[in-house]
């Protein structure tokens, strides 16, 4: 009988956690309308993006809010890992981001580490962004920076179709 009571209490506790999850998630939302509408200035979400200096395409996902969070970038080629990082809000529609990842050769061996620091601006309608990015590629053993480059990345928010 005691085991049945403990199991019931555990199940009820889990249900309470799952029931509260949407409320807890919404309490950290970027909505400033008070009515649950999406804040059009938010970086949070997923984006299709292109490097303006090359044909490289990316999928960007930023999570968290309202003032900081994490990000994942997936490249359209197999030479680099997905990069992971963090972001912080710096203004009404601007953000600073840092991403880190790995670059592999054709055999899959690690040849370089990637670090990108960028400044992001989300459009007024919240459906596009531009990232001014400074990238460093470094030797994975010594940490010596071997290439530094700058580029601009443009993106469009992914929405439900």
N, C-alpha and C positions, 0 to 999 in steps of 0.2 A: 504494500500500500504506500509506503514512504517513497519508493522508487517511482510509482505512478504520479504522486504529487510533485516530485522534483522534475519529472519529465514535463508535466503540465505547466509548471512555473517557467521552465526553460523555453517551451514553445511560446508561451504568452510573452515572455521577454523578447524573443526574436521577432514576433509579430509587432510588438511595440516599436522596435528599432526600425523595421521595414516601413511601418506606417509613418514614422517620423522622418524618414529619409527625404521625401520630397519637400517637407517643410524646412528641414535643415539645409538642403541644397538651395532652396529658393531664398533663404535668409542671406546668402552670400552672392546673390545675383547682381548683375550690373544694371538692373532696371532702376531708372530714376523716375519713372512715371507713376509709381505707386500702384499701378493697375496690372502689373505683370507683363506689360508689353516689353519687347526686346529693346534694350538700349542700343540705338543705331551706331553709337561710337565705340562699341565694345570690340576688342580683339578676339574674344572668346568665340570659338567655332572652328569650322574647317574651311579651307580655302584651296582653290586651284591656282597655281602660280607659275610664272615663267621668268627665267633670268633674261633681262632685256639685252644682254650682251652675247647670249648663246641660245641654242634651241632647247636647253635643259628645262624640263618641267618638274614641278614639285607638287606634293600635297602637303599642306601645312595644317596642323591642328594645335590650337591653343586652348588650354583648360584653366580653370580657376576663376578668380575674380573677387572683388571688383578692382583691386589695385595691383595684384601680382598673381603669377601662376606658372604653369609649365607649358612646354611646347615640344612637338615632335615634327620633324621634317622627313618626308619620304621622297627620295629621288626617283626619276624615271629610268635610270640606268643601274646596272648591278655593280658598279665600281665603288660605290660608297655605301656605308651603313646608313640606316635611319639615324638622324642626329637628334639629340635630346637637349633640352635646355630650360631656360627660365625667362620670364618677362616681367616688367614692371611698368605700370602706367606713369607717364611723365607729364601728361596734360589731358585736356578734354577728349582728344582723339589721337594722342600720340603715346608711343610705348618704346622702351628700350628692350632689346632681346639679346640673349647670348645662347648660342647653340654649339654643341660639340659632337663630333662623330669620327669615323675612321674611313680611310681610303685604302682599297685593296688593289693588288695587281691582278692580271688575268688568271693567275693560279690560286687566287684567294688569300694570298699572303698580305699581312698588314705592311703598308709601305709609308703611309703618312697619317698624321692626326689632323683633324679639321677643327678650327674654332672660328665661329662667325659672330661678330658684334654688329647689331643693326639698330637703326632708328626707323620705326614704323609709323605711318600715318594712315588712319582709316578715313575713308571718304565721308562726307556729311550724311549720305544716304545709308552708310554702313555696309554697302555691298561690294566695295573694292578697297584695296590697300596698296601702298607702295612702301618698299623697304629699301633704304640706303644701307648697303651691307659692306663691311670690311672683313675679309676672310684671311686667315693665316693657315698655312699648311706647314706642319713641323715634323721633324724626324721623330719617329716613335720611341727611339732609344735615348737620344741625347736631349730631345726637346727643342733643338735648334730650329728656329723658323727659317724655312727655305723658300717660301713664296708668300707674298702678301699681295692681295688684289682687292679692288673695289668694284662693285656692281650695283645695279638697281634691279629689284625683283618686283613685278606687278602681279596682283592676284585678284580673284573674284570669289566672293563667298559662295560656298556650296549650300544650297537650300533644298528643301524637300520638293520633288517634282511630281 
